[in-house]
Amino acid sequence: MSGGLIPTAAPEFRSGFVSIVGRPNVGKSTLMNYLVGQKIAITSPVAQTTRNRLQGILTTPQAQIIFVDTPGIHKPHHELGKVLVQNARVAIGSVDVVLFVVEATSAAGKGDLFVSNLIAQTKGPVVLGINKVDQLPESGRKAAEIKHSYEALAAEHGWSVVKFSALTGEGIENLQTELVAKLEPGPYYYPPDLVTDQPERFIMGELIREQILLHTREEVPHSVAIAIEKVEEDKNITRILATVNVERKSQKGILIGKGGLMMKAISTAAREQMQKLVAGKVYLEIFVRVQERWRQSRTRLSEFGYKVEK
C-alpha cells in the first residue's frame, strides 16, 4: 500500500470513480479484492460485512479506476443500518460509473428491483454485472429464466451487461474493458502502486473483524466494532494492540471462548493476515470490551468511524 509520485497522464488516459452496488452478499468485496489484486476488503459468508466506503484503486497503462465498495443495500434495522444505507445512496450519486452487481444463481428479485430503482435515479452510466457465473447451470429452464430476468432489467434502463466470476476471474477482463470505456479521459488521482486510500490501521481492524465473522458466524453477527489502539513498529516486529467492542456480556463470553480458545484462534488467523499486509512479523494483542447498544448511538458510531456521508 505504498504511494509514490503521481505521474502526468497522457491525453488518452481515462480515470474516474466506480461505485460497486448491490444487495448484501452478492460478492462486491470479493470482486474488488480480485480487481486490485490484493486483499483490502473483508469477505465472509455472513451478509452485510462491508461497512465503510472502502476505496480500491486499479491502475493499468490505459486507466485508473477508483472502486468504492458500498454496504449491501437492505432495509435498515438500527442506527448503524441507517448510516450504512445512507452512505450507499450517496456513493451511487457521487461517482462516474455505477457497477450494479447481481448474482447468476437466482433471478432478479424484490431486493434487486429496490436497488435498481435507486440506481435508475442517477444520471451517469451503469453496468449490470452478473457475478457467480461459475455457479450458473449452463442450460435448462432455470438458466433461461435467470438470464431473461436480468437482460429485461438492463434493457428497461439502457444498461450494458457483463457476466463474470469474482472467484475464478472468468469475464473480469471484459468487465474492466467495459468500465474503462465508460470513463472520461482524466488524470491519475493516486500513485500507480497504491491499491487503497484506506490507512493501514483501518485494514488491520477489518482483518480482525473478518476473523470474528468467520469464527463466530451468527452468534456475534454485526455487534462488533474494532479499535486499533496502538501500532508500534521496529525493524524486527510490528506490535498491534486492538480492542473489540461488543454490545452484550454474552457476546464477550463467546468471543473469548472456553479457556480463551476462541480469541486465540481469532488472533492467530488475524495475525497471519496482518503479516501479509505489513510484510513482516506481527505481535497482536486483543482485548474485548462491552459497549451496550453502540449501534444505536450516533456518538459511538462516530467514535468507531461510522460517519454519515452528506
C-alpha positions as semicolon CSV with decimal commas, in nm:
position;residue;x (nm);y (nm);z (nm)
1;M;0,000;0,000;0,000
2;S;0,289;0,233;-0,060
3;G;0,239;0,553;-0,252
4;G;0,496;0,728;-0,466
5;L;0,472;1,018;-0,705
6;I;0,163;1,090;-0,913
7;P;0,262;1,089;-1,283
8;T;0,116;1,313;-1,551
9;A;-0,148;1,130;-1,755
10;A;-0,136;1,105;-2,132
11;P;-0,427;1,279;-2,317
12;E;-0,599;0,944;-2,391
13;F;-0,563;0,816;-2,030
14;R;-0,900;0,755;-1,860
15;S;-0,983;0,775;-1,492
16;G;-1,272;0,800;-1,251
17;F;-1,471;0,661;-0,962
18;V;-1,681;0,345;-0,990
19;S;-1,930;0,251;-0,719
20;I;-1,986;-0,123;-0,664
21;V;-2,351;-0,151;-0,558
22;G;-2,587;-0,440;-0,489
23;R;-2,772;-0,646;-0,233
24;P;-2,578;-0,793;0,064
25;N;-2,352;-1,087;-0,014
26;V;-2,355;-1,076;-0,395
27;G;-1,973;-1,073;-0,397
28;K;-1,889;-0,700;-0,411
29;S;-1,589;-0,721;-0,176
30;T;-1,456;-1,039;-0,342
31;L;-1,477;-0,857;-0,675
32;M;-1,287;-0,551;-0,552
33;N;-1,013;-0,767;-0,398
34;Y;-0,979;-0,952;-0,731
35;L;-0,967;-0,631;-0,935
36;V;-0,697;-0,462;-0,725
37;G;-0,504;-0,789;-0,691
38;Q;-0,479;-0,771;-0,313
39;K;-0,698;-0,830;-0,011
40;I;-0,826;-0,494;0,113
41;A;-1,197;-0,567;0,172
42;I;-1,323;-0,835;0,408
43;T;-1,518;-1,127;0,268
44;S;-1,739;-1,354;0,472
45;P;-2,031;-1,597;0,435
46;V;-2,228;-1,363;0,663
47;A;-2,433;-1,097;0,482
48;Q;-2,373;-0,724;0,539
49;T;-2,000;-0,735;0,610
50;T;-1,888;-0,414;0,437
51;R;-1,941;-0,102;0,648
52;N;-1,716;0,184;0,542
53;R;-1,695;0,306;0,185
54;L;-1,370;0,131;0,113
55;Q;-1,182;0,257;-0,192
56;G;-0,977;0,017;-0,401
57;I;-0,752;0,152;-0,675
58;L;-0,677;-0,028;-1,003
59;T;-0,417;0,130;-1,229
60;T;-0,344;-0,007;-1,576
61;P;-0,140;0,152;-1,859
62;Q;-0,468;0,287;-2,005
63;A;-0,666;0,391;-1,698
64;Q;-0,703;0,437;-1,323
65;I;-1,029;0,316;-1,168
66;I;-1,110;0,402;-0,808
67;F;-1,364;0,149;-0,682
68;V;-1,596;0,247;-0,399
69;D;-1,723;-0,068;-0,225
70;T;-2,056;0,009;-0,059
71;P;-2,254;-0,179;0,206
72;G;-2,520;-0,412;0,064
73;I;-2,840;-0,213;0,025
74;H;-3,107;-0,352;0,258
75;K;-3,387;-0,241;0,489
76;P;-3,211;-0,099;0,798
77;H;-3,299;-0,225;1,150
78;H;-3,088;0,009;1,366
79;E;-2,893;0,337;1,351
80;L;-2,585;0,163;1,209
81;G;-2,801;0,017;0,930
82;K;-2,947;0,359;0,852
83;V;-2,598;0,514;0,833
84;L;-2,475;0,235;0,602
85;V;-2,769;0,259;0,361
86;Q;-2,750;0,641;0,354
87;N;-2,379;0,615;0,272
88;A;-2,451;0,365;-0,008
89;R;-2,710;0,604;-0,157
90;V;-2,454;0,888;-0,151
91;A;-2,197;0,660;-0,319
92;I;-2,440;0,592;-0,604
93;G;-2,490;0,962;-0,673
94;S;-2,130;1,080;-0,641
95;V;-1,937;0,858;-0,885
96;D;-1,867;0,850;-1,258
97;V;-1,996;0,497;-1,322
98;V;-2,217;0,259;-1,118
99;L;-2,142;-0,114;-1,128
100;F;-2,461;-0,289;-1,016
101;V;-2,365;-0,641;-0,905
102;V;-2,622;-0,922;-0,900
103;E;-2,575;-1,298;-0,876
104;A;-2,625;-1,551;-1,153
105;T;-2,762;-1,812;-0,910
106;S;-3,112;-1,662;-0,890
107;A;-3,344;-1,445;-1,099
108;A;-3,392;-1,074;-1,023
109;G;-3,594;-1,045;-0,702
110;K;-3,751;-0,771;-0,489
111;G;-3,414;-0,672;-0,338
112;D;-3,256;-0,628;-0,684
113;L;-3,553;-0,421;-0,804
114;F;-3,525;-0,198;-0,494
115;V;-3,156;-0,135;-0,573
116;S;-3,223;-0,086;-0,945
117;N;-3,486;0,182;-0,868
118;L;-3,228;0,371;-0,658
119;I;-2,966;0,344;-0,934
120;A;-3,214;0,449;-1,203
121;Q;-3,226;0,795;-1,043
122;T;-2,859;0,860;-1,129
123;K;-2,757;1,042;-1,445
124;G;-2,432;0,856;-1,515
125;P;-2,364;0,527;-1,695
126;V;-2,447;0,194;-1,528
127;V;-2,302;-0,153;-1,589
128;L;-2,507;-0,451;-1,471
129;G;-2,251;-0,710;-1,358
130;I;-2,380;-1,066;-1,323
131;N;-2,145;-1,236;-1,075
132;K;-2,103;-1,606;-0,983
133;V;-2,140;-1,733;-1,342
134;D;-1,925;-2,030;-1,231
135;Q;-2,230;-2,145;-1,028
136;L;-2,487;-2,094;-1,305
137;P;-2,638;-2,402;-1,471
138;E;-2,535;-2,394;-1,839
139;S;-2,878;-2,474;-1,979
140;G;-3,231;-2,555;-1,875
141;R;-3,535;-2,354;-1,776
142;K;-3,382;-2,202;-1,461
143;A;-3,076;-2,070;-1,650
144;A;-3,301;-1,917;-1,919
145;E;-3,528;-1,760;-1,654
146;I;-3,231;-1,600;-1,470
147;K;-3,076;-1,475;-1,796
148;H;-3,405;-1,324;-1,915
149;S;-3,482;-1,153;-1,579
150;Y;-3,153;-0,958;-1,579
151;E;-3,148;-0,885;-1,952
152;A;-3,502;-0,740;-1,923
153;L;-3,395;-0,527;-1,624
154;A;-3,091;-0,393;-1,813
155;A;-3,291;-0,329;-2,132
156;E;-3,556;-0,134;-1,939
157;H;-3,292;0,113;-1,816
158;G;-3,048;0,101;-2,111
159;W;-2,767;-0,056;-1,905
160;S;-2,488;-0,270;-2,051
161;V;-2,445;-0,626;-1,915
162;V;-2,124;-0,816;-1,830
163;K;-2,111;-1,169;-1,686
164;F;-1,819;-1,274;-1,467
165;S;-1,697;-1,469;-1,165
166;A;-1,516;-1,274;-0,893
167;L;-1,399;-1,608;-0,755
168;T;-1,242;-1,763;-1,068
169;G;-1,166;-1,444;-1,263
170;E;-1,372;-1,554;-1,564
171;G;-1,501;-1,249;-1,754
172;I;-1,318;-0,998;-1,532
173;E;-1,112;-0,866;-1,824
174;N;-1,433;-0,791;-2,017
175;L;-1,573;-0,615;-1,711
176;Q;-1,260;-0,399;-1,681
177;T;-1,274;-0,309;-2,051
178;E;-1,643;-0,212;-2,022
179;L;-1,582;0,008;-1,715
180;V;-1,281;0,186;-1,873
181;A;-1,487;0,254;-2,188
182;K;-1,747;0,433;-1,975
183;L;-1,490;0,662;-1,806
184;E;-1,391;1,004;-1,940
185;P;-1,027;1,100;-2,012
186;G;-0,874;1,216;-1,684
187;P;-0,570;1,236;-1,454
188;Y;-0,406;0,994;-1,213
189;Y;-0,580;1,055;-0,880
190;Y;-0,335;0,835;-0,688
191;P;0,019;0,700;-0,734
192;P;0,007;0,393;-0,967
193;D;0,133;0,148;-0,699
194;L;-0,137;0,236;-0,443
195;V;-0,421;-0,019;-0,408
196;T;-0,634;0,156;-0,144
197;D;-0,676;0,501;0,009
198;Q;-0,757;0,349;0,348
199;P;-0,496;0,381;0,625
200;E;-0,321;0,061;0,733
201;R;-0,489;0,075;1,077
202;F;-0,832;0,056;0,915
203;I;-0,733;-0,254;0,716
204;M;-0,590;-0,413;1,034
205;G;-0,921;-0,359;1,213
206;E;-1,109;-0,508;0,918
207;L;-0,887;-0,819;0,921
208;I;-0,976;-0,879;1,288
209;R;-1,346;-0,823;1,217
210;E;-1,335;-1,069;0,928
211;Q;-1,193;-1,344;1,153
212;I;-1,463;-1,275;1,414
213;L;-1,729;-1,318;1,144
214;L;-1,568;-1,637;1,015
215;H;-1,516;-1,795;1,358
216;T;-1,837;-1,696;1,536
217;R;-2,079;-1,681;1,239
218;E;-2,427;-1,576;1,352
219;E;-2,352;-1,584;1,726
220;V;-2,181;-1,244;1,728
221;P;-2,309;-1,116;1,394
222;H;-2,258;-0,745;1,348
223;S;-2,234;-0,629;1,707
224;V;-1,858;-0,576;1,690
225;A;-1,658;-0,258;1,633
226;I;-1,278;-0,276;1,625
227;A;-1,049;-0,003;1,754
228;I;-0,675;-0,029;1,678
229;E;-0,535;0,140;1,989
230;K;-0,164;0,121;1,916
231;V;0,076;0,020;1,638
232;E;0,448;0,012;1,723
233;E;0,692;-0,079;1,451
234;D;1,058;-0,168;1,480
235;K;1,281;-0,342;1,229
236;N;1,201;-0,695;1,356
237;I;0,833;-0,685;1,454
238;T;0,511;-0,480;1,446
239;R;0,321;-0,475;1,776
240;I;-0,052;-0,414;1,750
241;L;-0,296;-0,353;2,035
242;A;-0,667;-0,377;1,945
243;T;-0,999;-0,354;2,130
244;V;-1,308;-0,541;2,015
245;N;-1,624;-0,363;2,130
246;V;-1,939;-0,575;2,167
247;E;-2,291;-0,493;2,286
248;R;-2,352;-0,767;2,546
249;K;-2,160;-0,963;2,811
250;S;-2,276;-1,290;2,649
251;Q;-2,104;-1,183;2,325
252;K;-1,784;-1,113;2,517
253;G;-1,802;-1,468;2,656
254;I;-1,849;-1,618;2,308
255;L;-1,558;-1,416;2,167
256;I;-1,317;-1,515;2,444
257;G;-1,438;-1,877;2,445
258;K;-1,369;-2,156;2,689
259;G;-1,020;-2,111;2,830
260;G;-0,964;-1,825;2,582
261;L;-0,956;-2,067;2,286
262;M;-1,190;-1,871;2,057
263;M;-0,992;-1,548;2,098
264;K;-0,668;-1,738;2,044
265;A;-0,800;-1,879;1,714
266;I;-0,925;-1,534;1,601
267;S;-0,596;-1,364;1,698
268;T;-0,381;-1,627;1,524
269;A;-0,578;-1,606;1,197
270;A;-0,588;-1,223;1,202
271;R;-0,214;-1,205;1,282
272;E;-0,134;-1,426;0,979
273;Q;-0,331;-1,190;0,751
274;M;-0,163;-0,883;0,907
275;Q;0,182;-1,029;0,845
276;K;0,099;-1,032;0,473
277;L;-0,020;-0,672;0,499
278;V;0,295;-0,538;0,670
279;A;0,530;-0,794;0,507
280;G;0,689;-0,884;0,840
281;K;0,632;-1,034;1,185
282;V;0,335;-0,920;1,392
283;Y;0,261;-0,944;1,765
284;L;-0,114;-0,893;1,814
285;E;-0,294;-0,839;2,144
286;I;-0,675;-0,812;2,150
287;F;-0,898;-0,701;2,440
288;V;-1,279;-0,735;2,443
289;R;-1,493;-0,457;2,592
290;V;-1,873;-0,431;2,637
291;Q;-2,026;-0,109;2,500
292;E;-2,401;-0,155;2,535
293;R;-2,619;-0,065;2,233
294;W;-2,333;0,105;2,048
295;R;-2,505;0,052;1,712
296;Q;-2,798;0,268;1,828
297;S;-2,577;0,560;1,937
298;R;-2,470;0,821;1,680
299;T;-2,188;0,928;1,917
300;R;-2,049;0,574;1,948
301;L;-2,089;0,515;1,572
302;S;-1,887;0,828;1,504
303;E;-1,621;0,721;1,759
304;F;-1,586;0,386;1,581
305;G;-1,551;0,551;1,239
306;Y;-1,906;0,518;1,102
307;K;-1,982;0,871;0,990
308;V;-2,284;0,972;0,785
309;E;-2,188;1,079;0,432
310;K;-2,354;1,404;0,331
